[in-house]
Amino acid sequence: MPKRVDHEERRAQIAGALIRVAGRRGLHAVGMRDVAAEAGVSLRLVQYYFETKEKLLFYGLQHLTDRFTARVGALLAAAGPRPGPRETVEALLLASLPTDEESRTFHLVYSSYSILSVTDEALAAQPFIDNPDAAENALTGLLEHARAAGLADPGIDARMEAISLLAMAATMGTSILVGQRNPESAIAVLHHQLDRIFATAETPAARTGPI
């Protein structure tokens, strides 16, 4: 019997190749032929699954998001069986910092999608533009929960803190990529901010470096 093809697995293989090439060369410079060569398949096969580069880019974006979600999940699993609001916030932010090859590629390629969307109307209309709002809302909810449970400073503005944390993580990510600072110092800054937010009368902000 001929081997049964797992079409989703094949699409993921091609999308993974797209992300790897884009991480090395930039999304704007990637062609379908480059992706086929990276994936070890024919150009015709890439065109069979995606027809156009635009469709390949859309699928690649979803694949990138799925990988980020899995990375957050792994960080949460490492935090213990029942991670609290702080551990969850920290996992979301740490997952976006380019501290290893995978997260470096994520930061580069996601930034490339954002930049390309400025001149590509079809890409600008894609849901990924809403992801910053989704992340902001998620962090705001976690901070509100922590404040209500007495796990964070009762005086914080959850929305403003969420916006600040996301902006800080994005800036820190870029500073790591360009060599301005190393991952350890960026994580230390992140922990410093979280210590401030999650400080209570019983647990004052004291830690200044990474765990």
Helices and strands as residue ranges (DSSP letters): H 7-25, G 27-29, H 32-39, H 43-50, H 53-79, H 85-96, H 101-116, H 121-124, G 127-130, H 131-148, H 158-177, H 183-197
